[in-house]
Amino acid sequence: MSKRALITGVTGQDGSYLAELLLAKGYEVHGLRRRSSSFNSGRIEHLYQDPHDEHARFFLHYADLSDSARLIRLLHRIQPDEVYNLAGQSHVGVSFDEPEYTALTTGVGAVTLLEAIRTAGIDCRFYQASSSAMFGNADGAQDEGSPFRPVSPYGAAKLHAHWSTVMYREGYGMFAVSGILFNHESPRRGETFVTRKISRAVARIQAGLEDYLYMGNLDPCRDWGYAPEYVEGMWQMLQADEPEDFVLATGASYSVHDFVVAAFEHAGLDWEKHVRLDERYVRPTETATLLGDASKARRVLGWEPRVTARELVRIMVDADIRLLANEGRPWIDAPGSRSAADCPDGHSPVAGDL
């Protein structure tokens, strides 16, 4: 019998890569997605299998983390061996505009899922997607023992979910772990995030479709890794003998300015001719530097990041250039492309997120 996994947030960047990984390992994979009048499954369309096919191993279910009764029914039906909670409002910038919604989906949603697992009596292993945003402004490299001091509603919500996971592990004996992941990007990153905003703008400027990229603060430094490598770490955490929390990071710091310069240079463009600063995109509070220490993951799990930030820039720019050249045809490594007009409140490609 193959293992069964349940992934919340399966339509997102990490969810799609994780589903691919688990299917490749022979799992039966069940993904949760919210009901919507528009399609939001571009990242997983290539994984779709007709549920009537007796060999199908990938299934989608409508559910919301606020609906505990629905979650309990699905848990009873699926009987998962592993549950990965990747759902929630994940945009730091939007969390300042929607703090209550962020708290409910990103923080309380994890508690609802943990309690549903406990109430349903499901014997499974649970992964919580924690975030480096929980550290806030901190000096030096952060590891599992570093103090938390979030400076955004998103970071605070993630911290609530993180400590709740610890409580369910210690209080109820659940195999529940948190992966404290530093920034991890890919061509599947949403256009609301600064790395994708940059790579997409570079492709459009190179093609003569746009002239400028409008940015906020270029000084923040982040520990940027490659998302497919990070979902491998998620899976490894649930294969460990004992439930423990792990930081995943590259251990290298790279500023937004560095990312911008490298992206334009890779496309043969002069960034200074095309980048404009706009004070409207500066946040009320900003984490200056995030840098992770993944020594424990290396030692215990054997996890090792391989793609550097500079290589990541090339991967994302090349992907958006190819996507633009193939506009209108599906391409699994950069699904969908929207204009700023399609983005609510002007947040998406305009503001960018770290």
C-alpha positions in Angstrom: 0.0 0.0 0.0 1.3 3.4 -0.9 1.4 6.2 1.6 -1.3 8.8 1.6 -0.6 12.5 2.0 -2.9 15.5 2.4 -1.7 18.9 1.3 -3.4 22.1 2.2 -2.5 25.0 -0.1 -1.8 22.5 -2.9 -2.4 25.1 -5.6 0.5 27.3 -4.4 4.1 27.3 -5.3 5.2 24.9 -2.5 2.1 22.8 -2.7 2.6 22.1 -6.4 6.2 21.1 -6.0 5.5 19.0 -3.0 2.7 17.2 -4.8 5.1 16.4 -7.7 7.7 15.1 -5.2 5.3 12.8 -3.3 3.8 11.4 -6.5 7.3 10.6 -7.8 7.8 8.7 -4.5 4.7 6.6 -5.1 2.3 8.4 -2.7 -1.4 8.8 -3.2 -1.8 12.6 -2.9 -4.9 14.5 -1.8 -4.9 18.3 -2.1 -7.3 20.8 -0.5 -8.3 24.0 -2.4 -10.8 26.7 -1.7 -14.0 27.0 -3.8 -13.7 29.8 -6.3 -15.7 30.9 -9.3 -12.4 31.2 -11.2 -9.7 28.6 -11.9 -6.7 28.8 -9.6 -5.1 25.5 -10.4 -2.6 26.5 -13.0 0.4 25.2 -11.1 -1.1 21.7 -10.7 -2.9 21.2 -14.1 -0.1 19.0 -15.3 -0.7 16.7 -12.3 -4.4 16.2 -13.0 -5.7 12.7 -13.3 -9.2 11.6 -14.1 -10.5 10.4 -10.7 -12.4 7.6 -12.6 -9.0 6.1 -13.7 -8.3 3.2 -11.4 -4.6 4.2 -11.4 -5.2 7.8 -10.4 -3.1 8.9 -7.4 -3.8 12.7 -7.3 -7.1 13.9 -6.0 -8.5 17.4 -5.2 -11.0 18.3 -2.6 -12.8 21.6 -1.8 -12.3 22.7 1.8 -11.5 25.7 3.9 -9.4 25.7 7.1 -12.2 27.6 8.9 -14.6 24.6 8.4 -13.6 22.1 11.1 -16.5 19.7 10.3 -15.5 19.5 6.7 -11.9 18.8 7.6 -12.9 16.1 10.0 -15.0 14.4 7.3 -12.2 14.5 4.8 -9.7 13.2 7.3 -11.9 10.2 8.0 -12.4 9.6 4.3 -8.7 10.0 3.3 -7.0 8.5 6.3 -3.7 10.3 5.5 -0.3 9.1 6.8 1.1 12.6 6.4 -0.5 16.0 6.5 1.3 19.1 5.2 -0.3 22.5 6.1 0.9 25.0 3.5 -2.3 27.1 3.4 -3.0 30.6 4.5 -2.6 34.2 3.5 1.1 34.3 2.7 1.8 37.9 1.5 3.6 40.0 4.1 2.6 43.3 2.5 -1.1 42.3 2.3 -1.0 41.3 5.9 -0.8 45.0 6.9 -4.0 45.7 5.0 -5.7 42.4 6.1 -4.4 41.6 9.5 -7.5 39.9 10.8 -7.9 37.7 7.7 -4.2 36.8 7.9 -4.5 35.9 11.6 -7.5 33.6 10.9 -6.2 31.8 7.8 -2.5 31.6 8.6 -2.6 31.4 12.4 -6.0 30.0 13.6 -6.3 27.8 10.4 -3.4 25.7 11.6 -5.0 25.2 15.0 -8.3 24.2 13.3 -6.5 21.6 11.3 -4.5 20.2 14.2 -7.6 20.0 16.3 -9.5 18.3 13.5 -6.7 15.6 13.3 -6.9 15.1 17.1 -10.7 15.0 17.2 -10.8 12.6 14.2 -8.3 10.3 15.9 -6.1 10.2 12.8 -2.7 8.7 13.4 -0.6 10.8 11.0 2.5 13.0 10.9 1.9 16.7 10.6 4.0 19.4 9.0 3.4 23.1 9.6 4.9 25.7 7.3 6.5 28.1 9.6 8.4 31.1 8.4 11.6 33.2 8.9 9.2 36.2 9.2 8.7 35.0 12.8 12.3 36.2 13.7 11.7 39.8 12.6 14.6 42.1 13.1 17.4 40.0 14.4 21.2 40.0 14.4 23.3 37.3 12.7 22.1 34.0 11.4 18.9 32.5 13.0 18.5 28.9 14.0 15.9 26.8 15.8 16.8 28.3 19.2 16.8 32.0 18.1 14.2 34.3 19.7 11.1 35.3 17.8 10.2 38.9 17.3 7.8 39.3 14.3 7.3 42.8 12.8 4.3 42.0 10.5 0.8 40.6 11.0 2.0 37.7 8.8 4.9 36.9 11.0 2.7 37.1 14.1 0.2 34.7 12.6 2.9 32.3 11.6 4.2 32.4 15.1 0.8 31.5 16.6 0.6 28.5 14.3 4.2 27.5 15.1 3.7 27.5 18.9 0.4 25.8 18.5 2.2 23.0 16.6 4.7 22.7 19.5 1.8 22.5 22.0 0.0 19.7 20.1 3.3 17.8 19.9 4.1 18.2 23.6 0.6 18.2 24.9 -1.0 15.4 22.9 2.0 13.4 21.7 1.4 14.1 18.0 4.2 13.7 15.5 3.9 17.4 14.6 6.8 19.5 13.3 7.4 22.9 11.9 9.7 23.8 9.1 11.0 27.3 9.6 11.8 28.1 6.0 13.6 31.2 4.8 12.7 32.8 1.5 12.4 30.2 -1.3 11.5 31.1 -4.8 10.9 29.6 -8.3 9.3 30.4 -11.6 6.0 29.3 -10.0 6.2 32.1 -7.4 3.2 34.3 -7.5 3.5 37.6 -9.2 2.7 39.4 -6.0 6.2 38.5 -4.6 9.2 40.7 -5.3 11.4 38.1 -7.0 8.7 37.2 -9.5 7.8 40.8 -9.9 11.4 41.5 -10.9 11.9 38.5 -13.2 8.6 39.1 -15.0 9.3 42.9 -15.4 12.8 42.1 -16.9 11.2 39.7 -19.4 8.6 42.3 -20.4 11.2 45.2 -20.6 13.5 43.1 -22.8 10.5 42.3 -25.1 9.7 46.0 -25.4 6.3 45.7 -23.6 7.2 47.8 -20.6 9.8 50.5 -19.8 10.1 50.6 -16.1 10.0 48.5 -12.9 8.7 50.4 -9.9 10.2 49.3 -6.6 10.1 50.3 -2.9 13.0 49.7 -0.6 16.0 48.0 -2.3 18.0 47.6 0.9 16.4 44.6 2.7 18.5 41.4 2.5 17.1 37.9 2.3 18.3 34.3 2.4 16.9 33.2 -0.9 16.8 29.5 -1.9 15.1 27.3 -4.6 11.6 26.1 -3.7 11.9 22.5 -5.1 14.8 21.9 -2.8 12.9 23.2 0.2 9.9 20.9 -0.3 12.4 18.0 -0.2 13.3 19.2 3.3 9.6 19.2 4.3 9.3 15.6 3.3 12.5 14.7 5.1 11.2 16.2 8.3 8.3 13.8 8.4 10.6 10.8 7.8 12.7 11.5 10.8 12.7 9.2 13.8 11.6 11.9 16.2 9.4 15.0 15.7 11.7 18.1 15.7 11.5 21.6 14.2 14.1 22.6 11.5 15.3 25.8 9.9 15.9 25.5 6.1 18.1 28.2 4.6 21.1 28.7 2.3 23.1 30.7 4.9 23.8 33.4 2.3 22.4 37.0 2.3 21.4 38.7 -0.9 19.8 42.1 -1.1 16.8 43.2 -3.2 19.2 45.5 -5.0 21.5 42.6 -5.7 18.6 40.6 -7.1 17.5 43.5 -9.3 21.0 44.1 -10.7 21.6 40.4 -11.4 18.2 40.0 -13.2 18.8 42.9 -15.5 22.4 42.0 -16.2 21.3 38.4 -17.1 18.9 39.8 -19.7 21.6 42.2 -21.1 19.9 45.3 -19.7 21.1 48.3 -17.6 19.0 48.3 -14.5 19.6 52.0 -13.8 17.7 52.9 -17.0 14.6 50.9 -16.1 14.2 50.9 -12.3 12.2 53.6 -10.5 11.7 54.0 -6.8 8.3 54.7 -5.4 7.8 55.6 -1.8 4.2 54.2 -1.8 5.7 50.7 -1.7 7.7 51.2 1.5 6.1 49.3 4.4 5.2 50.6 7.9 7.8 48.2 9.3 10.4 46.2 7.5 12.8 43.4 8.4 16.2 44.6 7.3 18.0 41.3 7.1 17.0 37.6 7.3 19.7 35.0 7.4 19.3 31.4 8.3 21.5 28.7 9.9 20.4 25.3 8.6 23.2 23.4 10.4 20.7 21.1 12.2 18.9 20.1 9.0 22.3 19.3 7.4 23.4 17.2 10.4 20.1 15.4 11.2 18.3 15.2 7.8 21.2 15.4 5.4 19.4 18.3 3.7 21.7 20.5 1.6 20.7 23.5 -0.6 22.4 23.5 -4.0 21.0 26.4 -6.0 22.5 29.8 -5.1 20.7 33.1 -5.2 22.5 34.1 -8.4 21.5 30.8 -10.1 18.0 31.3 -8.9 17.9 34.7 -10.6 18.9 33.1 -13.9 16.3 30.3 -13.5 13.5 32.8 -12.9 14.4 35.3 -15.6 14.9 32.6 -18.2 11.5 31.1 -17.2 9.7 34.4 -17.6 11.3 35.1 -20.9 10.2 31.7 -22.2 6.7 32.2 -20.7 6.3 35.5 -22.6 7.5 33.9 -25.8 4.9 31.1 -25.4 2.0 33.3 -24.1 -1.3 31.6 -24.4 0.2 28.1 -24.2 0.5 26.2 -20.9 4.0 25.8 -19.4 4.3 24.0 -16.1 7.2 26.0 -14.7 5.5 29.4 -14.9 1.7 28.9 -15.2 -0.5 31.9 -15.9 0.3 35.5 -16.4 -1.8 38.5 -15.4 -1.6 42.1 -15.9 -1.6 44.7 -13.2 -5.2 45.5 -14.1 -6.2 42.0 -13.0 -4.8 42.4 -9.5 -7.0 43.6 -6.7 -6.2 46.9 -5.0 -3.0 47.3 -7.1 -1.1 45.0 -4.8 0.2 42.3 -7.1 2.9 43.0 -9.6 3.0 46.6 -8.4 4.0 46.3 -4.7 5.9 43.1 -4.6 6.5 41.1 -1.5 9.5 39.8 0.4 
